[in-house]
Amino acid sequence: MNTLSKYIGEDLILIQPSFFKREYEFRSSNELLARMYFPSFFSLTAVVEGFEEKYEIIRPSIWKTDLAIRKFGYDMSFASLTTNFFRTKGFIDLQNGKKLNLKFGVFKKSCQVFSEMDELLITFQNKFSIKEKNVLIIEKSSSLIDENPWVVMLVWYQVIQRNRRQN
């Protein structure tokens, strides 16, 4: 598996191939990096396949907007995503005690992922399309992103949920 740092400066695509299915793909120009799908139509749990592993993105409580990620088939989550009340900022709490900061753009059109030192690591940009489509740009090499490539799919899940609430 190649690390995500290999794709610095490239436009990576997050897309929903079929408008009628709740399946999403994370692609580089020539390969499929990961895939996310919802097991049933009304499910809030997403399954992520890729990065040589299989993960589940869950909402631990229906009363909170927090998200958690765990390995598929396990009960213990190892990271969580928390946002503020207005969902303009958030952070991902990683299993080793480190954090990634999130900032969501004006009118909920983009998202940026920052390190603890406020270095821009990843940028998400919405593209107008009937299908869900985002362009992801890896701005800087980071061991946190290379060790935890599922962060991309966790943030993408949050972006999808924000767009659904907005419409």
C-alpha positions as CSV (number, residue, x, y, z in Angstrom):
1,M,0.0,0.0,0.0
2,N,1.3,3.4,-1.0
3,T,1.2,6.1,1.6
4,L,-1.0,9.2,1.0
5,S,2.1,11.4,1.0
6,K,2.9,10.0,-2.4
7,Y,-0.1,11.9,-3.8
8,I,1.0,15.4,-2.6
9,G,-0.3,18.1,-5.0
10,E,-2.4,15.6,-7.0
11,D,-6.2,16.0,-7.3
12,L,-7.7,12.9,-5.7
13,I,-11.4,12.3,-6.3
14,L,-14.1,11.4,-3.8
15,I,-17.2,10.5,-5.8
16,Q,-20.5,8.7,-5.7
17,P,-20.5,6.6,-8.8
18,S,-24.2,5.9,-8.9
19,F,-26.8,8.4,-7.8
20,F,-29.1,5.6,-6.7
21,K,-26.6,3.8,-4.4
22,R,-25.1,4.9,-1.2
23,E,-21.6,3.9,-2.3
24,Y,-18.6,6.3,-2.5
25,E,-15.1,5.9,-4.0
26,F,-11.8,7.5,-3.2
27,R,-9.7,7.5,-6.4
28,S,-6.4,8.8,-7.7
29,S,-6.1,9.3,-11.4
30,N,-5.6,5.7,-12.1
31,E,-6.5,3.5,-9.1
32,L,-9.2,3.0,-6.5
33,L,-7.7,3.8,-3.0
34,A,-10.8,3.1,-0.9
35,R,-14.5,2.5,-1.0
36,M,-17.2,3.4,1.5
37,Y,-20.8,2.1,1.5
38,F,-23.8,1.9,3.7
39,P,-25.0,-1.7,4.3
40,S,-28.7,-0.8,4.1
41,F,-30.6,2.2,2.8
42,F,-31.4,3.8,6.2
43,S,-28.2,2.8,7.9
44,L,-26.0,5.5,9.6
45,T,-23.1,3.0,9.9
46,A,-20.7,3.1,6.9
47,V,-18.2,0.4,6.0
48,V,-14.9,1.5,4.6
49,E,-12.8,-0.9,2.5
50,G,-9.3,0.1,1.6
51,F,-5.9,0.9,2.9
52,E,-5.4,-2.9,3.4
53,E,-8.1,-2.9,6.2
54,K,-11.8,-2.8,6.7
55,Y,-13.4,-0.2,9.0
56,E,-16.8,0.9,10.3
57,I,-17.8,4.5,10.9
58,I,-20.5,4.7,13.5
59,R,-22.4,7.2,15.6
60,P,-22.0,6.1,19.2
61,S,-25.1,8.0,20.3
62,I,-28.1,9.2,18.4
63,W,-28.2,12.3,20.6
64,K,-24.7,13.5,19.7
65,T,-23.2,14.4,16.4
66,D,-19.9,12.7,17.2
67,L,-18.5,9.9,15.0
68,A,-16.2,7.0,15.8
69,I,-14.3,4.6,13.8
70,R,-13.4,1.0,14.6
71,K,-12.1,-2.1,12.8
72,F,-14.8,-4.1,11.1
73,G,-16.2,-6.7,13.4
74,Y,-14.8,-5.2,16.6
75,D,-16.7,-3.2,19.3
76,M,-14.0,-0.9,20.5
77,S,-13.6,2.4,18.6
78,F,-10.0,3.7,18.3
79,A,-10.7,7.3,17.1
80,S,-13.4,9.8,17.2
81,L,-14.5,13.0,15.3
82,T,-16.2,15.7,17.4
83,T,-17.6,19.0,16.1
84,N,-18.7,22.2,17.8
85,F,-22.4,23.2,18.0
86,F,-22.5,25.0,14.7
87,R,-20.3,22.4,13.0
88,T,-17.8,25.0,11.7
89,K,-14.8,23.4,13.6
90,G,-14.0,20.0,14.9
91,F,-11.2,17.6,15.7
92,I,-10.3,14.0,15.3
93,D,-8.9,12.4,18.4
94,L,-6.5,9.7,17.4
95,Q,-5.7,6.5,19.3
96,N,-2.2,7.7,20.3
97,G,-3.4,10.9,22.0
98,K,-2.7,13.2,19.0
99,K,-5.4,15.3,17.3
100,L,-6.1,16.6,13.9
101,N,-8.1,19.9,13.7
102,L,-10.9,20.4,11.2
103,K,-12.3,23.7,9.8
104,F,-15.4,23.6,7.6
105,G,-15.7,26.3,5.0
106,V,-18.3,29.0,4.5
107,F,-21.7,27.7,3.3
108,K,-20.4,24.2,4.1
109,K,-18.6,23.9,0.8
110,S,-15.2,22.7,1.9
111,C,-13.2,21.3,4.7
112,Q,-9.6,21.6,5.7
113,V,-7.6,19.2,8.0
114,F,-4.8,20.7,10.1
115,S,-2.2,19.2,12.3
116,E,-1.9,20.1,16.0
117,M,0.6,22.8,14.9
118,D,-2.0,24.3,12.5
119,E,-0.2,23.1,9.4
120,L,-2.6,22.5,6.5
121,L,-2.5,18.8,5.6
122,I,-5.6,18.1,3.5
123,T,-8.1,20.3,1.6
124,F,-11.6,19.1,0.5
125,Q,-13.3,21.1,-2.2
126,N,-16.9,20.5,-3.4
127,K,-17.5,20.3,-7.1
128,F,-20.9,21.0,-8.5
129,S,-22.4,17.7,-9.7
130,I,-25.7,15.7,-9.5
131,K,-23.6,13.1,-7.7
132,E,-21.6,13.7,-4.6
133,K,-18.2,14.7,-5.7
134,N,-15.2,16.3,-3.9
135,V,-11.6,16.9,-4.9
136,L,-9.1,16.2,-2.2
137,I,-5.6,17.7,-2.2
138,I,-2.9,16.6,0.1
139,E,-1.0,19.7,0.9
140,K,1.8,18.4,3.1
141,S,3.4,15.1,4.0
142,S,2.5,14.0,7.5
143,S,3.1,10.8,9.4
144,L,-0.3,11.1,11.0
145,I,-2.1,10.9,7.7
146,D,0.2,8.1,6.4
147,E,-0.4,6.0,9.5
148,N,-4.1,6.8,9.6
149,P,-5.3,7.0,6.0
150,W,-8.9,6.3,7.1
151,V,-9.0,9.9,8.3
152,V,-9.9,10.9,4.7
153,M,-13.0,8.7,4.7
154,L,-14.0,9.8,8.2
155,V,-14.0,13.4,7.2
156,W,-15.7,12.6,3.9
157,Y,-18.5,10.9,5.9
158,Q,-18.9,14.1,7.9
159,V,-19.1,16.2,4.8
160,I,-21.7,13.9,3.3
161,Q,-23.8,14.2,6.5
162,R,-23.5,18.0,6.5
163,N,-24.6,18.2,2.9
164,R,-27.6,16.0,3.6
165,R,-28.7,18.2,6.5
166,Q,-28.2,21.3,4.4
167,N,-30.5,20.2,1.5
